[in-house]
Amino acid sequence: MKFYEVGPEIALTKHAITVRPIAFSNATFERLTPEEQDCVLQAGKAGGKLGRDVESGQDSEKLKAMEEAGLLKTHEFTERDMLLELAAPVKAAYAEELGATDVLQSIEAVE
């Protein structure tokens, strides 16, 4: 089964990204000098952004090619701001229920 066989109508909601963490032990990180730690953190941020940009571009190219071949039709989701506004109180209530308000705030602070 191919991607376009599952859903020939694709809504471009921008609701998900692929996360590819870089991980190693805290003991290893703490053995690094402050300059090396800063370098690792900055490289991780830059690498994460590059990865998201590359993946997003590749997705767009593949979707465009499939649409031009008549295999699917894409639809821009134009009410994302309204969706986020309506979801905000639900997310806040759930985060409070879990005792994770600070986690939600950290997530929402990421661009």
URNORBEL-V704046 format. One line per field, one symbol per residue. ss: DSSP state (a for helix, b for strand, c for the rest). burial: I if it has 9 or more other C-alpha atoms within 8 Angstrom, else O. Layout:
ss = ???
burial = ???
//
This chain:
ss = ccaaaaccbbbbcccccccccccccaaaaaaccaaaaaaaaaaaaaaaaaaaaaaaaaaaaaaaaaaaccccbbbbcccaaaaaaaaaaaaaaaaaaaccaaaaaaaaacc
burial = OOOIOOOIOIOOOOOOOOOOOOOOOOOOIOOIOOOOIOOOOOOIOOOIOOOIOOOOOOOOOOIOOIIOOOIIIIOOOOOOOOOOOOOOOOIIOOIIOOOIIOOIOOOOOOO
//
